[in-house]
């Protein structure tokens, strides 16, 4: 078995955390060592960057925001992702380059290719083996977040609904361009069904038979 890099993408409230927990447990039951991580975050430095980009009071310019995400990615890939893959472990990550392209490149208007180029430089070109896109209606997703946390939204969650609609469309456009890498799943379906669809795609990737 070789190390694998699997990312979870999608809008707020799509269920990335729930699906990651379920998939981690299932992989563990099949003898796979899983490194579960996230962006921004995943390291001590990353958590400090996360606090800035998601909770900083006042304005953060779009370019500064994009570069903070890229800095987090560079450190995270070098210190967490690549070492885990070298140990033949499965890295299961909440958000990666596709989020930067969708949020900063498209929704912030900085340019999708420009942001992808910066992100590829930061990660030294590391691409996921599989990207699971949990697609969900924006209104439903925001309602889920509100139900879970009240009206406490971070900087990006607080953006207007039109912003999040743009993000959703950007994710779907990327999935259409790279169908071999993306698995698009209807996140409005019951969590167990969503998990079954994800497991079916992950099983052959990590060498699990009869999933």
N, C-alpha and C positions, 0 to 999 in steps of 0.2 A: 504493500500500500504506500502511496505517496501522499504528501501533505496536500490539502485542498483548501481553497479560499472561496467561501460562500458569503454573499452579502444579501442583506434584506433592505429593500427600498420601499418607499411609499409615503403618502401624506401622513399628517398627524392623526392619531387615532385609528390607524389601519390595522393595528394588532401586531406590530413587529416584535415587541417584547414578549407577548404571549406565545407567538409562534416560535421564537428563538428558545424560550424555556422548554417548550414541548419537544422541539427538534433536538436540543442538547440532551435531554433525558433519553430520548429514543436512540440517539447515536451512542450514548454511554452504555445502554443496555446491549448494544451490539459490539461492545468492546472498542469503540473509537474514543480517543482522547480529544476533547473539544476545548478550544480556547475561545471563549465567548467575550466579545469586546464591542466597542462602539466608537463612532466619530460624531462630533469631537469628543475626546476623552480616551479612555483605555490606558493612559499612563498618568503619572503625577503631573507632568507638564501639560498633557492634554486636558486634564480636568481643570487646570487653571485657565487654559484657553477657552474651554467650554463655558466657564463662568462669564468670561468676557463676551463671547459672541451670542450667548443666549440670555444673559441676565444683566449686562451692563446698562446702567441708567444713562439716558441721553442718547444722542445720535452716534452711530458708528457708520462711517462711510462705506458704501458697497465694496469699493476696492480693498479697503482695510479688512472688511469682513471676509472677503474671498481669500486674501493672503493669510489671515489667521487660520482659516480652515486648511489651507495648503501647508502651513507650518506644522500644524497638528498632524497632518497626513504624513509628512516627511519623517517626523520623529516616530510616529506610531508604526509605520510600515517597517522602518529599520529596526526598531527595538522590540516589537511584539509580533507582527504578522510574519515577516520572513523567517525569524528564528523558530516560530512554531511550525511553519511549513517544513523547515529543514529537519525538524524532529518527527516528521511524518504525521503531524497532528492536523485536525480539521479546525480551521479558523472560521468562526461564525460571527459575522460583524453586522451591526446595526448602522447602516449608512456608509457610503464611500463616495467615490468620484462622481457617480451619477447624481447624487444629491447636490453636489457643488454646481454641476452643469445645470440642473433644473432650477435651483434656488437662485444662485448668484449669476450664472451665465444667461439664463432665459428670463426668469421672473425679475431679477434686478437689472436686466438689460446690459450686462457686461460682455455678452457674446459667448455662445456655447463653446465654440472652438477655442477661443482664447482661454477660457477657464479649464477646458479639458487639457490643453497644452500645459498650463501651469501645474495642474494636478498630476499629469503624467510625468512631468519633470520631478515633482516632489516625491512621487512613489517609485521613480525609476522604471516607469512603464508597467508596473504590476497590475494585471487585470484579474478580476474574479473568474473562477471556473464556472460559477453559476450565480446569477443575480435573480433573486425572487422579488418580483414587484407585486406588492399587496395593493391592489387598486380598489379605491373606495370613493364614493360620492363625498365631496368636500363637506357638505352640510352634515352628513352622518358622522364623518370623522370628528368634526368640531364638537358635535353633540356628545360623542364618546369621551372626548378630552374633558369637557365641562362636567360630565357626570362623574368622572374619576377624580377631578381635582377642583371642582367648583369653577369659578371664573378666573383662576390663576393661570395665565398663559405666558409663555416666554416671549422673547422679542420676535421670533419668526412666527410663532403661533398667533401672535397678536395682529399680524398683517391682515389686510382686507380679504374678503372671500375671493375677489377677483384674482388676487395674487396667488392664492392657493389653487384656484382653477388653472392658472397658467402653469404652475408647478406640475399639477396632475397631467396636463396635456403634454408637457415636456417629457415626463417619464414614459408615457405611452408612445410618444414619437421615437424615443430612444429604443424602446423595446421592439418597435416595428422595424427599425434599422438593423438591430442585432438579435434576431429571433433565436439564434443558436445559443446565445448567452443568457437571455432573459426567459424567465418563467413568469407569465402574468397570471395572477390568481385573483378571483373575485373575493375581496375581503369582507363582503357583506354576508357571505355564506357562513354557516356555523363553524366555529373554531376547529372542531374535530375534522370536518370535511376539508377545510383549508390545509390542515396539517397532513391529511392523507395525500393530497395532491402534491404537497412539497416533498414528502417522504418518497413518493414514487419517482420524483426527479432526482433526488439526492442519492437514493440507494445505489444505482449503477455507478454513480460518480465516485462513491467511497467503497465500492466492492461489497455491498450487502445484498445477498440473494434472497429472493422470496419475500420482499417487502410489500 
